[in-house]
Amino acid sequence: MPLNIYVDASKVQAFANKANQYGHNVMTALRAAAGDAAREIESRGAADIASAGNFGSRWTQGLHADVRVGGGNIRVDVSHDVPYWRVFEYGATIQPKNQEFLWIPFSDAADAKGVWPRDYGAPLFRVTSRQGLPMLWTWTPGVKDSAEPKYFGKSEVHIPQKFHIRDIVKKVGLEVKQYYRQHMKR
């Protein structure tokens, strides 16, 4: 005796439509959750950078978290406009490349800030302090008390970690589940 199964095509189509709609809702909720995560990373990251010290709007507004969709994935890419931002995220030891010292302007030498010693507008003379600190000074011949310290030399500079963007990304990553749930309820 043969077994015959008859399927109502309209019910199969209704099930397929429901499944497609559910899949669409899932993808929409996932994209929205990723968008929430990106905004949260930018917000918390900017606050972290601002609290790290003398970092202005270039630093706080330069942090970006962008949602990328493709290849079956949804991801949040974190980047920064300042190419050396990772120095403050990981910490670093900076050493001179082709010279003996890194020359750092003295805090009260306003005319030396942002100017390499080789580009400084007046002759510089190397002096070593009693403590052994190498320094570069300016001096105007014939002018009494015209000698001024402009730069001091360091063989290396240690920059500690000041930003905590990786920690923020991890915390927000754990919250994505909540963002997704909120969007699926809508």
FIVOLUM-396377 format. One record per residue (C-alpha): x, y, z; residue in three letters. Coordinates in steps of 0.1 Angstrom, whole numbers, plus 2048, in hexadecimal, padded with zeros to 3 digits. Layout:
N
XYZAla
...
END
This chain:
186
800800800Met
80F8217F5Pro
81383E80ELeu
809860800Asn
811881810Ile
8008A0805Tyr
80E8C180FVal
7FA8E180DAsp
8118F97FAAla
802918809Ser
80B90B82DLys
82F903822Val
832926812Gln
824936832Ala
83E923847Phe
85A92D82FAla
84F951831Asn
84E950857Lys
871941858Ala
87E95B840Asn
86E977855Gln
87D968875Tyr
8A0967864Gly
89C98B859His
89299587CAsn
8B198388AVal
8C8995872Met
8B89B7879Thr
8BC9B289EAla
8E09A689ALeu
8E89C5885Arg
8D79DC89EAla
8E99CB8BCAla
90A9D08AAAla
9019F58A4Gly
8FA9F88C9Asp
91B9E88D2Ala
92E9FF8BBAla
91EA1E8CAArg
925A128EDGlu
949A0B8E4Ile
94DA2E8D6Glu
93CA3E8F4Ser
94EA2B90FArg
96FA2D8FCGly
96DA528F8Ala
966A5691DAla
984A3F925Asp
99BA5490EIle
98FA7491DAla
996A67940Ser
9B9A5C937Ala
9C8A7F939Gly
9D0A9A920Asn
9BEA8B902Phe
9A7AA48F0Gly
98BAA18D7Ser
9A3A938BCArg
9A7A758D2Trp
984A708DFThr
973A768BDGln
98DA628AAGly
981A418B8Leu
96AA2E8A1His
956A0E8A3Ala
948A04882Asp
92F9E887BVal
9399D385DArg
9229B984DVal
92F9A0833Gly
93997C82EGly
91E970845Gly
92D984862Asn
9249A3875Ile
9419B3887Arg
94B9D3898Val
96C9E188DAsp
97D9F98A6Val
996A13898Ser
9A4A3589FHis
9ADA5388AAsp
9CEA5789CVal
9E5A3C88EPro
9FAA388AETyr
9DCA358C5Trp
9E7A118CEArg
A05A1F8E1Val
9ECA2C8FBPhe
9D7A0C8F9Glu
9F39F38FFTyr
A0FA0990DGly
A31A0B8FCAla
A56A11900Thr
A62A2A8E6Ile
A87A2B8DEGln
A9AA428C5Pro
A9FA338A3Lys
ABEA44894Asn
ACBA598B1Gln
AD7A568D4Glu
AB9A668E5Phe
A95A708E2Leu
A94A958E6Trp
A76AA18FAIle
A6EAC68FEPro
A6EAD5921Phe
A4BADE92CSer
A53B0392FAsp
A64B0490CAla
A44B0D8F9Ala
A58B158D9Asp
A66AF28D8Ala
A45ADF8DCLys
A3DACC8BCGly
A5EAD68ACVal
A7AABC8A6Trp
A9CAC88B3Pro
AAAAC7890Arg
A8EADF885Asp
A92AF78A2Tyr
A98B1B896Gly
AB7B228AAAla
AD8B108B1Pro
AD6AF58CCLeu
AF3AEC8E3Phe
AF5ACB8F5Arg
AFBACD91AVal
AFBAB1935Thr
AECAB9957Ser
AFDAAF977Arg
AE5A92979Gln
AF0A86957Gly
AD1A92944Leu
ADAA9C920Pro
ACAABD916Met
AC8AD48F8Leu
ACAAF9900Trp
AC8B198ECThr
AE0B368F2Trp
AE3B588E1Thr
B07B638E0Pro
B0EB848F1Gly
AEDB83904Val
AF1B7D929Lys
AD9B63939Asp
ACCB59916Ser
AD3B3491AAla
AB2B2091CGlu
AACAFA91EPro
A96AEE901Lys
A98AC8900Tyr
AA3AAC916Phe
AAFA8990AGly
AA2A67914Lys
AAFA46907Ser
A8BA38909Glu
A69A43914Val
A50A2B924His
A2BA3391DIle
A13A20933Pro
9F2A13928Gln
9D9A3092ALys
9BBA24916Phe
9A6A0591DHis
994A008FCIle
99A9DA8FBArg
98A9D691DAsp
96C9EC912Ile
9689D78F2Val
9689B7907Lys
94E9C491FLys
9389D1903Val
93C9AF8F1Gly
92D99E90FLeu
90F9B690EGlu
9079B08E9Val
8F09938F4Lys
8DA9AC907Gln
8D99C58EATyr
8CE9A88D3Tyr
8B399D8EBArg
8A69C18ECGln
8A49C38C7His
8939A18C3Met
8779AC8DBLys
86E9C98C4Arg
END
